[in-house]
Amino acid sequence: MSNAHYKRTSEGARRGGPGIEYNRPVSSNLEESRGRPLTLGVIADTHIPDRRKALDPRILPLFEARQVSAILHAGDVSAPAVLEALAQVAPVYAVRGNRDWLWLGGLPLVRRLSFNGVEVGLAHGHGGWLHYMLDRPVFTLFGVNVERLVARLQIRLPGSDVVVFGHTHLPLNRRIDGRLFFNPGSPHFPHRRQPQPSLGLLHIGAEGGVRGEVIDLEGRPIHLAAPANGRVTQFRT
C-alpha cells in the first residue's frame, strides 16, 4: 500500500469510520452485550508498514471463522489501514503503542470496555513516551521484565477483570491476583522464547466469566510456559 493510501486512511481514522471505535473518548467506551456468549479477537504488534508490508493473509479468515464479536488491537498497529482491514470482520477497538506516533497519534493510551459485565482494560503496555524512554536502556541491557509491566498495568487499569496488552511480543495468559492478564503475542514478529506467530481469543460467557486462548495462525492452541523470573530477553519493541 502506498503512503498516499496511508494518509487517506489516517484522515478517515480521525473522522471515525464504520465499524471502527478507536477514536471515541475512553470515558464513554463501555460496550454492553449481555445475553449471549461471545468471542473477542485479540491482536497486537502488527508493525505495518514499519516492519511488514501487510497483514498475514490468514488473520482475517481466522477471526471470521471464530465469529468474533469485536477485535481488540493492543497497539503498535502502525498504520490505519490495518484497523480498516480488521473492521471488515468486526468492530475494532485499539490503543496507541510506541510505534503509533505518525498516523495513529490520536489513539488513546488506555481503553475500558465491558462485555457481558466483564470489564476489559486495553493498553499497549509501554506506559507512554516517558516510561518508554526510561525503560528502553534497562530493557535493552537486561531484557523486558514482564512483572514490571504487569505491575504498571495493575495501577493503570484498576478494577478491570481482564487486562489486555502487547509490547513484549510474547504471549501471556495468566491470572494474577484474581485478574486475567492477556497478551496475544505478535502475528508477525514473535519473541524467540515463543517463536510461533500468534493471536488471541477471549471467550466470555452469557452471564460473565472469561477464558483466554492464545492460538497460532492456523487456529491451533499454543500452550505457554511462564517466563523465568518474569524476565524476557531481547528487547525489540
Contacts in CASP RR format, 6 or more apart in sequence:
PFRMAT RR
TARGET T0000
AUTHOR 0000-0000-0000
METHOD contacts of the structure
MODEL  1
MSNAHYKRTSEGARRGGPGIEYNRPVSSNLEESRGRPLTLGVIADTHIPD
RRKALDPRILPLFEARQVSAILHAGDVSAPAVLEALAQVAPVYAVRGNRD
WLWLGGLPLVRRLSFNGVEVGLAHGHGGWLHYMLDRPVFTLFGVNVERLV
ARLQIRLPGSDVVVFGHTHLPLNRRIDGRLFFNPGSPHFPHRRQPQPSLG
LLHIGAEGGVRGEVIDLEGRPIHLAAPANGRVTQFRT
1 49 0 8 1.000
1 53 0 8 1.000
1 54 0 8 1.000
1 79 0 8 1.000
1 81 0 8 1.000
5 81 0 8 1.000
6 49 0 8 1.000
6 79 0 8 1.000
6 80 0 8 1.000
6 81 0 8 1.000
6 103 0 8 1.000
7 103 0 8 1.000
9 79 0 8 1.000
9 80 0 8 1.000
9 81 0 8 1.000
9 84 0 8 1.000
9 103 0 8 1.000
10 79 0 8 1.000
10 80 0 8 1.000
10 103 0 8 1.000
10 104 0 8 1.000
12 80 0 8 1.000
13 20 0 8 1.000
13 22 0 8 1.000
13 23 0 8 1.000
13 80 0 8 1.000
13 83 0 8 1.000
13 84 0 8 1.000
13 103 0 8 1.000
13 104 0 8 1.000
14 23 0 8 1.000
14 106 0 8 1.000
15 23 0 8 1.000
16 22 0 8 1.000
16 23 0 8 1.000
17 87 0 8 1.000
18 87 0 8 1.000
19 87 0 8 1.000
19 90 0 8 1.000
19 91 0 8 1.000
19 92 0 8 1.000
20 83 0 8 1.000
20 84 0 8 1.000
20 87 0 8 1.000
20 91 0 8 1.000
20 92 0 8 1.000
21 29 0 8 1.000
21 91 0 8 1.000
21 92 0 8 1.000
21 93 0 8 1.000
22 73 0 8 1.000
22 83 0 8 1.000
22 92 0 8 1.000
22 93 0 8 1.000
22 94 0 8 1.000
22 95 0 8 1.000
22 107 0 8 1.000
22 108 0 8 1.000
23 106 0 8 1.000
23 107 0 8 1.000
25 108 0 8 1.000
26 108 0 8 1.000
26 110 0 8 1.000
26 111 0 8 1.000
26 112 0 8 1.000
29 93 0 8 1.000
29 111 0 8 1.000
29 112 0 8 1.000
29 113 0 8 1.000
30 112 0 8 1.000
30 113 0 8 1.000
30 114 0 8 1.000
31 70 0 8 1.000
31 113 0 8 1.000
31 114 0 8 1.000
31 115 0 8 1.000
32 114 0 8 1.000
32 115 0 8 1.000
32 116 0 8 1.000
32 117 0 8 1.000
33 69 0 8 1.000
33 115 0 8 1.000
33 116 0 8 1.000
34 116 0 8 1.000
34 117 0 8 1.000
34 206 0 8 1.000
34 207 0 8 1.000
35 116 0 8 1.000
35 206 0 8 1.000
35 207 0 8 1.000
36 206 0 8 1.000
37 116 0 8 1.000
37 203 0 8 1.000
37 204 0 8 1.000
37 205 0 8 1.000
37 206 0 8 1.000
38 69 0 8 1.000
38 115 0 8 1.000
38 116 0 8 1.000
38 204 0 8 1.000
38 205 0 8 1.000
39 66 0 8 1.000
39 67 0 8 1.000
39 68 0 8 1.000
39 69 0 8 1.000
39 201 0 8 1.000
39 202 0 8 1.000
39 203 0 8 1.000
39 204 0 8 1.000
40 68 0 8 1.000
40 69 0 8 1.000
40 70 0 8 1.000
40 71 0 8 1.000
40 72 0 8 1.000
40 115 0 8 1.000
40 120 0 8 1.000
40 201 0 8 1.000
40 202 0 8 1.000
40 204 0 8 1.000
41 63 0 8 1.000
41 66 0 8 1.000
41 68 0 8 1.000
41 70 0 8 1.000
41 71 0 8 1.000
41 72 0 8 1.000
41 90 0 8 1.000
41 199 0 8 1.000
41 200 0 8 1.000
41 201 0 8 1.000
41 202 0 8 1.000
42 71 0 8 1.000
42 72 0 8 1.000
42 74 0 8 1.000
42 164 0 8 1.000
42 182 0 8 1.000
42 184 0 8 1.000
42 199 0 8 1.000
42 200 0 8 1.000
42 201 0 8 1.000
42 202 0 8 1.000
43 59 0 8 1.000
43 71 0 8 1.000
43 72 0 8 1.000
43 73 0 8 1.000
43 74 0 8 1.000
43 86 0 8 1.000
43 184 0 8 1.000
43 187 0 8 1.000
43 199 0 8 1.000
43 200 0 8 1.000
44 73 0 8 1.000
44 74 0 8 1.000
44 75 0 8 1.000
44 76 0 8 1.000
44 124 0 8 1.000
44 165 0 8 1.000
44 166 0 8 1.000
44 167 0 8 1.000
44 183 0 8 1.000
44 184 0 8 1.000
44 185 0 8 1.000
44 186 0 8 1.000
45 74 0 8 1.000
45 75 0 8 1.000
45 76 0 8 1.000
45 166 0 8 1.000
45 167 0 8 1.000
45 169 0 8 1.000
45 185 0 8 1.000
45 186 0 8 1.000
45 187 0 8 1.000
45 188 0 8 1.000
45 189 0 8 1.000
45 237 0 8 1.000
46 52 0 8 1.000
46 55 0 8 1.000
46 73 0 8 1.000
46 76 0 8 1.000
46 77 0 8 1.000
46 78 0 8 1.000
46 82 0 8 1.000
46 186 0 8 1.000
46 187 0 8 1.000
46 188 0 8 1.000
47 76 0 8 1.000
47 78 0 8 1.000
47 99 0 8 1.000
47 186 0 8 1.000
47 188 0 8 1.000
47 189 0 8 1.000
48 54 0 8 1.000
48 55 0 8 1.000
48 77 0 8 1.000
48 78 0 8 1.000
48 79 0 8 1.000
48 81 0 8 1.000
48 82 0 8 1.000
48 188 0 8 1.000
49 78 0 8 1.000
49 79 0 8 1.000
50 78 0 8 1.000
50 99 0 8 1.000
51 188 0 8 1.000
51 189 0 8 1.000
52 188 0 8 1.000
52 189 0 8 1.000
55 82 0 8 1.000
55 85 0 8 1.000
55 86 0 8 1.000
55 187 0 8 1.000
56 187 0 8 1.000
56 188 0 8 1.000
56 197 0 8 1.000
56 217 0 8 1.000
58 217 0 8 1.000
58 218 0 8 1.000
59 187 0 8 1.000
59 199 0 8 1.000
59 217 0 8 1.000
60 85 0 8 1.000
60 86 0 8 1.000
60 88 0 8 1.000
60 89 0 8 1.000
62 199 0 8 1.000
62 215 0 8 1.000
62 217 0 8 1.000
62 218 0 8 1.000
62 219 0 8 1.000
63 71 0 8 1.000
63 86 0 8 1.000
63 89 0 8 1.000
63 90 0 8 1.000
63 199 0 8 1.000
64 89 0 8 1.000
66 201 0 8 1.000
68 89 0 8 1.000
68 90 0 8 1.000
68 201 0 8 1.000
69 90 0 8 1.000
69 91 0 8 1.000
69 115 0 8 1.000
70 90 0 8 1.000
70 91 0 8 1.000
70 92 0 8 1.000
70 93 0 8 1.000
70 113 0 8 1.000
70 115 0 8 1.000
71 86 0 8 1.000
71 87 0 8 1.000
71 89 0 8 1.000
71 90 0 8 1.000
71 91 0 8 1.000
71 92 0 8 1.000
71 93 0 8 1.000
72 92 0 8 1.000
72 93 0 8 1.000
72 94 0 8 1.000
72 113 0 8 1.000
72 120 0 8 1.000
72 122 0 8 1.000
72 164 0 8 1.000
72 202 0 8 1.000
73 82 0 8 1.000
73 83 0 8 1.000
73 86 0 8 1.000
73 92 0 8 1.000
73 93 0 8 1.000
73 94 0 8 1.000
73 95 0 8 1.000
74 94 0 8 1.000
74 95 0 8 1.000
74 122 0 8 1.000
74 123 0 8 1.000
74 124 0 8 1.000
74 125 0 8 1.000
74 164 0 8 1.000
74 165 0 8 1.000
74 166 0 8 1.000
74 167 0 8 1.000
74 183 0 8 1.000
74 184 0 8 1.000
75 94 0 8 1.000
75 95 0 8 1.000
75 96 0 8 1.000
75 97 0 8 1.000
75 99 0 8 1.000
75 100 0 8 1.000
75 107 0 8 1.000
75 124 0 8 1.000
75 166 0 8 1.000
75 167 0 8 1.000
76 97 0 8 1.000
76 98 0 8 1.000
76 99 0 8 1.000
76 100 0 8 1.000
76 124 0 8 1.000
76 166 0 8 1.000
76 167 0 8 1.000
76 237 0 8 1.000
77 83 0 8 1.000
77 94 0 8 1.000
77 97 0 8 1.000
77 99 0 8 1.000
77 100 0 8 1.000
77 104 0 8 1.000
77 107 0 8 1.000
78 99 0 8 1.000
78 100 0 8 1.000
78 102 0 8 1.000
78 103 0 8 1.000
78 104 0 8 1.000
79 103 0 8 1.000
79 104 0 8 1.000
80 103 0 8 1.000
80 104 0 8 1.000
83 92 0 8 1.000
83 94 0 8 1.000
86 92 0 8 1.000
93 111 0 8 1.000
93 113 0 8 1.000
93 122 0 8 1.000
94 104 0 8 1.000
94 107 0 8 1.000
94 111 0 8 1.000
95 107 0 8 1.000
95 108 0 8 1.000
95 109 0 8 1.000
95 110 0 8 1.000
95 111 0 8 1.000
95 122 0 8 1.000
95 123 0 8 1.000
95 124 0 8 1.000
96 104 0 8 1.000
96 105 0 8 1.000
96 106 0 8 1.000
96 107 0 8 1.000
96 108 0 8 1.000
96 109 0 8 1.000
96 124 0 8 1.000
97 107 0 8 1.000
97 109 0 8 1.000
97 124 0 8 1.000
97 125 0 8 1.000
97 126 0 8 1.000
97 128 0 8 1.000
97 167 0 8 1.000
98 124 0 8 1.000
98 126 0 8 1.000
98 128 0 8 1.000
98 129 0 8 1.000
98 132 0 8 1.000
98 167 0 8 1.000
98 237 0 8 1.000
99 237 0 8 1.000
100 107 0 8 1.000
109 123 0 8 1.000
109 124 0 8 1.000
109 127 0 8 1.000
109 128 0 8 1.000
110 121 0 8 1.000
110 122 0 8 1.000
110 123 0 8 1.000
110 156 0 8 1.000
110 157 0 8 1.000
111 121 0 8 1.000
111 122 0 8 1.000
111 123 0 8 1.000
112 119 0 8 1.000
112 120 0 8 1.000
112 121 0 8 1.000
112 122 0 8 1.000
112 157 0 8 1.000
112 160 0 8 1.000
113 119 0 8 1.000
113 120 0 8 1.000
113 121 0 8 1.000
113 122 0 8 1.000
114 120 0 8 1.000
115 204 0 8 1.000
116 204 0 8 1.000
116 205 0 8 1.000
116 206 0 8 1.000
116 207 0 8 1.000
116 208 0 8 1.000
116 209 0 8 1.000
117 208 0 8 1.000
118 161 0 8 1.000
118 162 0 8 1.000
118 204 0 8 1.000
118 208 0 8 1.000
118 209 0 8 1.000
118 210 0 8 1.000
119 159 0 8 1.000
119 160 0 8 1.000
119 161 0 8 1.000
119 162 0 8 1.000
120 160 0 8 1.000
120 161 0 8 1.000
120 162 0 8 1.000
120 163 0 8 1.000
120 164 0 8 1.000
120 202 0 8 1.000
121 157 0 8 1.000
121 160 0 8 1.000
121 162 0 8 1.000
121 163 0 8 1.000
121 164 0 8 1.000
122 164 0 8 1.000
122 165 0 8 1.000
123 153 0 8 1.000
123 156 0 8 1.000
123 157 0 8 1.000
123 163 0 8 1.000
123 164 0 8 1.000
123 165 0 8 1.000
124 165 0 8 1.000
124 166 0 8 1.000
124 167 0 8 1.000
125 149 0 8 1.000
125 152 0 8 1.000
125 153 0 8 1.000
125 165 0 8 1.000
125 166 0 8 1.000
125 167 0 8 1.000
126 132 0 8 1.000
126 135 0 8 1.000
126 167 0 8 1.000
126 237 0 8 1.000
127 152 0 8 1.000
127 156 0 8 1.000
131 152 0 8 1.000
135 148 0 8 1.000
136 235 0 8 1.000
139 145 0 8 1.000
139 235 0 8 1.000
140 235 0 8 1.000
142 231 0 8 1.000
143 231 0 8 1.000
143 232 0 8 1.000
143 233 0 8 1.000
143 234 0 8 1.000
143 235 0 8 1.000
144 167 0 8 1.000
144 168 0 8 1.000
144 170 0 8 1.000
144 231 0 8 1.000
144 232 0 8 1.000
144 233 0 8 1.000
144 235 0 8 1.000
144 237 0 8 1.000
145 230 0 8 1.000
145 231 0 8 1.000
145 232 0 8 1.000
146 168 0 8 1.000
146 170 0 8 1.000
146 172 0 8 1.000
146 227 0 8 1.000
146 230 0 8 1.000
146 231 0 8 1.000
146 232 0 8 1.000
147 229 0 8 1.000
147 230 0 8 1.000
147 231 0 8 1.000
149 165 0 8 1.000
149 167 0 8 1.000
149 168 0 8 1.000
150 163 0 8 1.000
150 176 0 8 1.000
150 181 0 8 1.000
153 163 0 8 1.000
153 165 0 8 1.000
153 181 0 8 1.000
154 163 0 8 1.000
154 176 0 8 1.000
154 177 0 8 1.000
154 179 0 8 1.000
157 163 0 8 1.000
159 179 0 8 1.000
160 179 0 8 1.000
161 179 0 8 1.000
161 180 0 8 1.000
161 209 0 8 1.000
161 210 0 8 1.000
162 179 0 8 1.000
162 180 0 8 1.000
162 181 0 8 1.000
162 182 0 8 1.000
162 202 0 8 1.000
162 210 0 8 1.000
163 179 0 8 1.000
163 180 0 8 1.000
163 181 0 8 1.000
163 182 0 8 1.000
164 182 0 8 1.000
164 183 0 8 1.000
164 184 0 8 1.000
164 202 0 8 1.000
165 181 0 8 1.000
165 182 0 8 1.000
165 183 0 8 1.000
166 183 0 8 1.000
166 184 0 8 1.000
166 185 0 8 1.000
167 183 0 8 1.000
167 237 0 8 1.000
168 183 0 8 1.000
168 185 0 8 1.000
168 191 0 8 1.000
168 232 0 8 1.000
168 237 0 8 1.000
169 185 0 8 1.000
169 186 0 8 1.000
169 189 0 8 1.000
169 190 0 8 1.000
169 191 0 8 1.000
169 236 0 8 1.000
169 237 0 8 1.000
170 183 0 8 1.000
170 185 0 8 1.000
170 190 0 8 1.000
170 191 0 8 1.000
170 193 0 8 1.000
170 194 0 8 1.000
170 227 0 8 1.000
170 232 0 8 1.000
171 183 0 8 1.000
171 184 0 8 1.000
171 185 0 8 1.000
171 194 0 8 1.000
171 198 0 8 1.000
171 200 0 8 1.000
171 214 0 8 1.000
171 222 0 8 1.000
171 224 0 8 1.000
172 181 0 8 1.000
172 182 0 8 1.000
172 183 0 8 1.000
172 224 0 8 1.000
173 180 0 8 1.000
173 182 0 8 1.000
173 183 0 8 1.000
173 212 0 8 1.000
173 213 0 8 1.000
173 214 0 8 1.000
173 224 0 8 1.000
174 180 0 8 1.000
174 181 0 8 1.000
174 226 0 8 1.000
175 181 0 8 1.000
180 210 0 8 1.000
180 212 0 8 1.000
182 200 0 8 1.000
182 202 0 8 1.000
182 212 0 8 1.000
184 198 0 8 1.000
184 199 0 8 1.000
184 200 0 8 1.000
184 214 0 8 1.000
185 191 0 8 1.000
185 194 0 8 1.000
185 198 0 8 1.000
185 199 0 8 1.000
185 200 0 8 1.000
185 214 0 8 1.000
186 197 0 8 1.000
186 198 0 8 1.000
187 197 0 8 1.000
187 198 0 8 1.000
187 199 0 8 1.000
187 217 0 8 1.000
188 197 0 8 1.000
189 236 0 8 1.000
190 196 0 8 1.000
190 197 0 8 1.000
190 198 0 8 1.000
191 232 0 8 1.000
191 234 0 8 1.000
192 233 0 8 1.000
192 234 0 8 1.000
193 225 0 8 1.000
193 227 0 8 1.000
193 232 0 8 1.000
193 233 0 8 1.000
194 222 0 8 1.000
194 224 0 8 1.000
194 225 0 8 1.000
196 216 0 8 1.000
196 222 0 8 1.000
197 216 0 8 1.000
197 217 0 8 1.000
198 214 0 8 1.000
198 215 0 8 1.000
198 216 0 8 1.000
198 217 0 8 1.000
198 222 0 8 1.000
199 214 0 8 1.000
199 215 0 8 1.000
199 216 0 8 1.000
199 217 0 8 1.000
199 219 0 8 1.000
200 212 0 8 1.000
200 213 0 8 1.000
200 214 0 8 1.000
200 215 0 8 1.000
201 212 0 8 1.000
201 213 0 8 1.000
201 214 0 8 1.000
201 215 0 8 1.000
202 210 0 8 1.000
202 211 0 8 1.000
202 212 0 8 1.000
202 213 0 8 1.000
203 210 0 8 1.000
203 211 0 8 1.000
203 212 0 8 1.000
203 213 0 8 1.000
204 210 0 8 1.000
213 221 0 8 1.000
214 221 0 8 1.000
214 222 0 8 1.000
214 224 0 8 1.000
215 221 0 8 1.000
215 222 0 8 1.000
216 222 0 8 1.000
END
